[in-house]
Amino acid sequence: KSQYPIDLERDFEVIYDKSRKRVLVNYLFQDIDSFPIVEKYKYNRKTDEIEEVLMDKKSATLFYSNVLYSIGIRTMHEIYESVYTGAVKIIGFNGYIEDEEDSRCVFTMSSNFDSFTRINLKQPVERIISLIDVNSINDFTSDEEIVPLN
């Protein structure tokens, strides 16, 4: 039920293992090439048009990875917050990126209820992911550039 910007595509699958009280979320994100990375808009007096100013590649990659991690953290938070009966003890989140032929998992994160609920979610995303089990499997871009976790 999360509300995200209209430009952000959402496609996910949720699997619940009742006997182990585990939830697994497989989340498919749009690739960085179709991700909105406008830094600002600028008015051009000569052409009387508003122009997009895009983020540089490094800033765009960092922004993109932070958004993906943030969605994983938010999803885990919302599941733990909405299931208050003790029916979920651990959540796993797999972040996939679509590409031309298939999708690839770029990161996984997991946390049990007790550990996750002790985290102050008002901290920067880099700090939060250092407190939960996060594994970056692949890079987030289609180029050679690796996205740092911190």
C-alpha positions as CSV (number, residue, x, y, z in Angstrom):
1,K,0.0,0.0,0.0
2,S,3.0,2.3,-0.1
3,Q,2.7,5.4,-2.2
4,Y,5.6,6.2,-4.4
5,P,6.1,8.8,-7.1
6,I,4.3,8.0,-10.3
7,D,7.5,7.6,-12.3
8,L,8.7,4.8,-10.0
9,E,7.6,1.4,-11.4
10,R,6.7,-1.3,-8.9
11,D,6.6,-5.0,-9.5
12,F,7.0,-7.4,-6.6
13,E,6.2,-10.9,-5.2
14,V,5.7,-11.7,-1.5
15,I,6.2,-15.2,-0.2
16,Y,5.2,-16.2,3.3
17,D,6.5,-19.3,5.1
18,K,4.1,-19.8,7.9
19,S,6.0,-22.6,9.6
20,R,9.2,-20.5,9.9
21,K,7.4,-17.2,10.2
22,R,9.4,-15.7,7.4
23,V,8.5,-13.3,4.6
24,L,10.5,-13.1,1.4
25,V,10.0,-10.1,-0.9
26,N,11.3,-10.2,-4.5
27,Y,11.2,-6.7,-5.8
28,L,11.8,-5.8,-9.5
29,F,13.1,-2.3,-10.0
30,Q,13.3,-0.4,-13.2
31,D,16.9,0.0,-14.5
32,I,18.8,3.2,-14.0
33,D,18.4,4.2,-17.6
34,S,14.6,4.6,-17.1
35,F,14.9,6.0,-13.6
36,P,14.0,9.7,-13.1
37,I,17.4,11.4,-12.4
38,V,16.5,15.1,-13.0
39,E,18.5,17.3,-10.6
40,K,16.6,20.5,-11.3
41,Y,14.7,22.4,-14.0
42,K,16.0,25.6,-15.5
43,Y,14.2,28.3,-17.4
44,N,16.0,29.3,-20.7
45,R,15.0,32.9,-21.6
46,K,16.3,32.7,-25.1
47,T,14.2,29.7,-26.1
48,D,11.4,30.4,-23.5
49,E,11.5,26.8,-22.5
50,I,12.1,24.9,-19.3
51,E,15.1,22.6,-19.5
52,E,15.9,19.5,-17.4
53,V,19.3,19.4,-15.8
54,L,20.3,15.8,-15.2
55,M,22.4,14.5,-12.3
56,D,26.0,13.6,-13.2
57,K,26.6,9.9,-13.4
58,K,28.2,9.5,-10.0
59,S,25.4,11.4,-8.2
60,A,22.7,9.6,-10.2
61,T,24.2,6.2,-9.3
62,L,24.3,7.1,-5.7
63,F,20.8,8.5,-5.7
64,Y,19.5,5.4,-7.5
65,S,21.2,2.9,-5.1
66,N,19.9,4.9,-2.1
67,V,16.4,4.8,-3.4
68,L,16.5,1.1,-4.0
69,Y,17.9,0.4,-0.5
70,S,15.3,2.8,1.0
71,I,12.5,0.9,-0.7
72,G,13.8,-2.3,0.8
73,I,14.1,-0.8,4.3
74,R,10.6,0.8,4.0
75,T,9.1,-2.5,2.8
76,M,10.6,-4.4,5.8
77,H,9.4,-1.6,8.2
78,E,5.9,-1.7,6.8
79,I,5.6,-5.4,7.0
80,Y,6.8,-5.5,10.6
81,E,4.5,-2.6,11.5
82,S,1.4,-4.1,9.9
83,V,1.9,-7.7,11.2
84,Y,1.9,-7.2,15.0
85,T,0.7,-10.7,15.9
86,G,4.2,-12.3,15.9
87,A,3.4,-14.1,12.7
88,V,6.6,-12.7,11.1
89,K,10.0,-13.2,12.8
90,I,12.3,-12.5,9.8
91,I,12.0,-10.7,6.5
92,G,14.2,-11.2,3.5
93,F,14.2,-8.7,0.6
94,N,15.8,-9.3,-2.8
95,G,16.2,-6.4,-5.1
96,Y,16.2,-7.2,-8.8
97,I,16.8,-4.9,-11.8
98,E,15.2,-5.5,-15.1
99,D,17.3,-5.5,-18.2
100,E,16.7,-6.2,-21.8
101,E,16.5,-10.0,-21.6
102,D,15.9,-10.9,-18.0
103,S,16.4,-9.5,-14.4
104,R,19.3,-9.8,-12.1
105,C,19.5,-9.7,-8.3
106,V,21.7,-6.7,-7.2
107,F,21.2,-6.8,-3.5
108,T,19.6,-8.8,-0.7
109,M,18.8,-7.6,2.8
110,S,17.3,-9.4,5.8
111,S,16.6,-8.8,9.4
112,N,14.8,-10.4,12.2
113,F,12.0,-8.5,14.1
114,D,13.9,-7.8,17.3
115,S,17.0,-6.3,15.5
116,F,15.0,-4.3,12.9
117,T,12.6,-2.7,15.4
118,R,15.5,-1.4,17.4
119,I,16.9,0.6,14.4
120,N,16.2,4.4,14.3
121,L,14.8,4.8,10.8
122,K,15.4,8.5,10.8
123,Q,19.1,7.9,10.2
124,P,20.7,8.1,6.7
125,V,20.2,5.1,4.6
126,E,23.9,4.3,4.6
127,R,23.8,4.0,8.4
128,I,20.7,1.8,8.4
129,I,22.1,-0.6,5.9
130,S,25.2,-1.0,8.0
131,L,22.9,-2.2,10.9
132,I,21.1,-4.9,8.9
133,D,22.3,-7.8,6.8
134,V,22.8,-6.4,3.4
135,N,24.7,-8.0,0.6
136,S,25.4,-6.3,-2.7
137,I,25.5,-9.0,-5.3
138,N,26.0,-7.0,-8.5
139,D,26.4,-3.4,-9.5
140,F,23.4,-1.2,-10.0
141,T,24.3,0.1,-13.4
142,S,24.7,-1.5,-16.8
143,D,28.3,-0.2,-16.9
144,E,31.3,-1.3,-15.1
145,E,30.8,1.1,-12.2
146,I,30.3,-0.6,-8.7
147,V,27.9,1.0,-6.3
148,P,29.3,1.3,-2.8
149,L,27.1,0.4,0.1
150,N,28.5,3.2,2.3
